[in-house]
Amino acid sequence: MTDSSVARRLAALRACDRVLSGKRPQTVREQLDHLAGLDGLDELPDFYAQGGAVERVERRVAELLGTEAAVWFPSGTMAQQIALRYGAELTGRDAVAMHPMCHLERWERQAYGQLSGLRAIWPTDAPRPYTAEELAAVGQPYGTATVELPLRDAGFLLPSWDELVAVAGTARAAGARVHFDGARLWESAPFYGRPLAEIAGLADSVYVSAYKALGASHGALLAGDSALAGYARSWRHRHGGQLWHNWPAALAALDGLATELPRIPEYVRHAKVVAAALADLPGARIHPAPPQTCDFQLYLPHPAEALNAANLELSETERTSIAGSWADVAPGLAMAEIRVGAAALEWTAEEVLAAGLRLLELVAKGRPADQ
């Protein structure tokens, strides 16, 4: 998309009365007004990520995940690189077991190799989480086995609890560490029906996002034992992540832990309602069915260009948004990621289906007859 088309799409979304996927964008003023209503505004800010709200959010995340410590980072990419470097130094092995569709491989510009000289081993290239059996068969030593919870690009897929336990056990039997890319760990916990600390306890290090579910402007935390925390603080500085102040994002993350985290099970339950309604659209496919988190993929048999145009028209003329954006995955087939949050809770199944049918009416109206 061009800058102007993105600006138009965001303006239309902001003007919507009803938003099915994601949330209405907030202005800087709206975000500042929200921060102004939070607790902790009379304390001193953090200085270079020490003290203040940063210390409080680190302590809270460590409590939730049952780890000795957690360290604040400006980004998850930075946190993950340091976790993998630590694993390589401890084990003396430069290989990392990961899925080829994971965030480390697809969305971080292979930073593990460019910055730390590490190399990837793929236990499988199937579009699903790899299994313990596949990890055991890689045929070469590795320092860290990474698991993305959920595997977003494969459809927000999670391994079963037994499989996750087996993967962790297989890695440790091979003398390797286990790292969870838990950018969406908060959203994954309802699938397992287990406390966050029990899930995180399978790994040696866990990264969690401060903004995806919690609503901060940015930020991440890397959780593990005290030795990892000390290493992470040193390498955060070397990576340029020792920012002078971090309190706005840390305050928002604390608020998200208090207000959004308890609502995630409700979002996950409602995602199943939304997905079932969208599945009744002509030619629709939901993946996975039912959703395992509050995110899932919706496929429709139309070009992405036509669906994006229809969604924009629906937003601008009827103040209703169904999906953020569509991408072609095959000729005549497009996919959108649907994220169910607070804004979607007011939608009934009947309203979801009606809005989807209206979207398809606009697609049909805007396409030439021979398409």
N, C-alpha and C positions, 0 to 999 in steps of 0.2 A: 504494500500500500504506500501511496505517496503521503507526504506530511499533511497535505491539505485533506486527503480522504480520511486519514486517522483523526485529524481534528474534527472533521464533520461527524464521524462515527461517535467520538467521545461526547461531542455536544448533544447529539441525538440521544445517546444513552443517559446523559445527565438529565435531560428533560423528560425522561420516561417516568410514568406513574407506576408501571409494573415491570419488574425485571426478574426473569426466571433464572438466568444463569449469571453468577457473579453478583456484583453489587454496583450501585450507582456511584460514579466517580465523585469524590469530594474535592472542593477547592482547598487551597492552602488555608484560607481563613476558616473554613469549616473544620479542618483538621486542628488548627491552632485553638479554636474555640473548644474543641473536645479535650485537648490536652489541658486547657485552663481549668477544666472541671475535675481533674484527677487529684488524688492525694499525693503528697510528697513535694509540693511546689515550694514549700518554705525551707526545704533542706538545701544544702550546697550541692551543686552538680558534681558529676564525676570529673576527675582530672586524669586524662590518659587512661580511661576505662577503669579507674580505681575509685571505689567509694560510691555513694549516692545510689541512684536507681540501678546502675549497672551491677553493683554488688548485690543489691536486693534481688534482681532478676536472675543472676547467676545462682544465688542460694536457693531460690524457689525452683528453678529448673532442676538443680541437683536433687532437691527433695522429691520432686515428682518422678524423676527417673531412677532414684535410688542409687545415685553415684556419689563418689567422694567430692566431686567438684564439677563445675561447669564454667566455661570461659566464653565471654562475649566476643563476637566477631562482627565486622561490618558487613560481611557477606558469607553465604554458605560455601561458595566456591573456595574462598580462602581457608575456611575451617576444614574442608575436606582435604585440601592439598596437604595441610599440616598433619592431619590424622594419618594419611598414607605415608608421608615422609617418616613419621615416627615409627610406623610399623616396619618400614624398610630398614631403618637404623637399628631397631631392636633385634630383628631377625637376621639381618645381613642379606636379605633377599630383595631384589629390585622388581620382582614381578607382583602384580596385583590381579587377583581374580575378580572379574566384573562382567556384567552383561553388556553386549554391544549396543543395546538400546538404552542404557542407563544415562543419567544426567552427567556423570563424570566423562563419558565418552562423547555424548552428542552436544552438550550445552555448556561445556567448560573449556572448549578448544584444546582438548587433550593436555590440560595444564599439568597433569601428573607427569607427563613425559617432558614437556617443554621446560618446566620449572625445576623438577626434581630428578629427571633422568630415569623415571620408572617406566615400566612397560606393562601392557595389559595382556591377560590371558582370558579367553572367552570359554567358559565351560559349555555354552551352547549358543547358537544364534537363533533358536526358536523364539517366537514372540510371546514369551511367558517367563516367569522367574526360573532360574536354573535350579536343578535338584541336587541333593546331596550325592547321589550316584554320579551325576555329571561332574560335580566338583572333584570327587574322588578319582575320576578318570582323566584329569588334565595332564597327568604324566610329567609334571615338572614342579619344582618347589616354588612357593609364592609366600610373600610376607604378610599379606592381608587379603582376606576375602570380603568383598563389599556386597551389601544387599540393599537395594533401593526399595523402601517401603512407602507406598506401592510403586511398582514399575510403571511409571506414568506413560511412556510412549507406547507401551504394549496394551494400554487400556486401563491404567490404574489397577494393575493386578497384584494380588498378594499371594504368597505361598501359604499353605495351610500351617497351622501351628506346629503339627508334628514335623512337617517338612522344614520349617524354619529352625526348629530345635536340631534336626538332623544335619542341616547345613552348617550350623554353628559347631556342632560336635565334630563333623568331618574336617572343618578348617583347623580346629584345635588339635585334632589327632595328627594333622600334617605339620604341626609346629607353627601355625600361622595365627595371626590376630583376626578378629571379626569386627568390621565397621559397618554400622547401619547409616545409610543416607536416609535420615528420618525427616526430610523436609516436610513430609506429610504424615509423620508419625502420629500427631495428634488425631488426624482423621482416620488412621488405621486401627487404633486401639479398639473401637467398637466391634470390628470384625472378629477380633480374637477374644473379646469378652474377658480380658485379663487386665490387671493393673498395668499402668505404664511402666512401673519399676520392674515388673516381671518380664515384660517384653524387652526393655532395654538391658536387663540383666543377662540376656543371651550374648550381648556384644561387649567388646572391650572399649569401643568408642561409639558415640552416637551424636550425629548432628541433627539439630532441630531448627526450624525456621521461626523467626520472630514476626514475619509479616504475612505468610501465606494464609494461615488460618487465624492468627492472633491480631492482625491488622496494624502492626507497626509499619512505619515508613520503610524500614529496612532492618537488617540485622539477623544474626544467627547465634547459636550457642553450640559449643562442642563439649560434650559431657564424657567423663571417664574418671580414672583414679587421679590422685594428686600428682603423680609423676607425669602423666600426660598433660595435666593442667599447667604445670611449670614449664614443660617443653612448649606447649601451645602459646603461652604468653610471650616467650622469647621469640618464637618464630612469627607470631602475629606482628611483633615490632619489625622484624626483618622484612616482612611482606608489605610493610607500609600501612598496617591496620591499626596502629596505636594512635587513634585519633584523639585530639585534645578534649572534645566533649562528645558524649554519646547519649546524654540523658533524654532527649525527646523520643528516640526510638525505644530506649529501655523503659521509659514510663508507659508508653503505649503497649509494649509487650507485657508488662505487668498487668495492665488493665485487661488485655486480651486473655491472659491466663485466668483472671478472676471472672470475666464476663462471657467470653466466647468459648473457652475450652469446655465448660459444663454443657453448652448447647450443641456441641458437635454430634453426640449420639442422636439427637433429634434431627439434625440435618441428614445424617446417614439414613435414618428411617424414612424420611420424606423423599430422599433421592430414589428410593425404590418405587414410591408412588408416582413420582414424575417420570421415571424411566418407563414404567408400565404404560402410562398414558401416551407417551411419545411413541412407544412401540406399535400403537394402533394406527399411526400415520401410514399412508400408502407407501410401500417399499421401504419402510424404516427398519433399521437394525440397531439394537442396543448392545454395547459391549463394555463390560461384561453384563450379562443378564442373569440375576439381578446385580446391580452395582455392589461392590465390596466396600466402598467408601462413599463420601458425598460427591465424588467426581466420577464421570463415566463418558464414554464416547457415543455420539449419535451419528449414524450414517444415513444419508438420504440419496436417492438415485437422481441427482441433478448436479449440474456444474456448480462449483463454488462461487463463481462470479454471479450466477443468477440468484443463489441463496443469499449471498452477502448483500446484493442489491435489494432483494425483497425484505431482508431483515432491517436494512436501513430505512426503507420506505415505511415499514411497519412501525419503526421507532419514531420516525419524524411525523407521521400522519395520525397514528393511533396511540402513540406514547406507550408502546409495549415492545419489550425486547426479549427474544427467546434465547439467542446465543451470541457470544462475543464475535466470533468470526469462523468462517468455513474455509477448509483447505481441500483441494482435489487430492484424492488418493488413488483414483483410477479414472479412465474416461467415463464421464457421466456419473461419477460417484464422489461425493464430498463428505467430509467428517468435521464435526464440531465437538469440542469438549464442553460438557455441561457440568457446571459446579453449583450445587444446591447449598444455599446459605440462608441467612435470615430473611432475605427478600423473597425467597421462593416459598416460604412456609405458608403464606397467605393464598397460594394457588391451590385450588382443588384439582383433582384428576380431570374433571370435565373441562375446567378452564384451560388446563395445559393442552388438552387435545384440541379444543376450539381454536386456541392461538396457533397451534401447529398447522391446522387445516387452513387457517387464514394466511399463514406464511406461504403455504403451497399454492393457494389461489393467486397470490401476488407473483410467485415464480412463474406460474402458467401465463399470467397476463403479460409478463415482461419478456417471455421467450418467443422467438419466431416459431411458426407452426411446424417447420421441418426439423426442429431440434427435439 
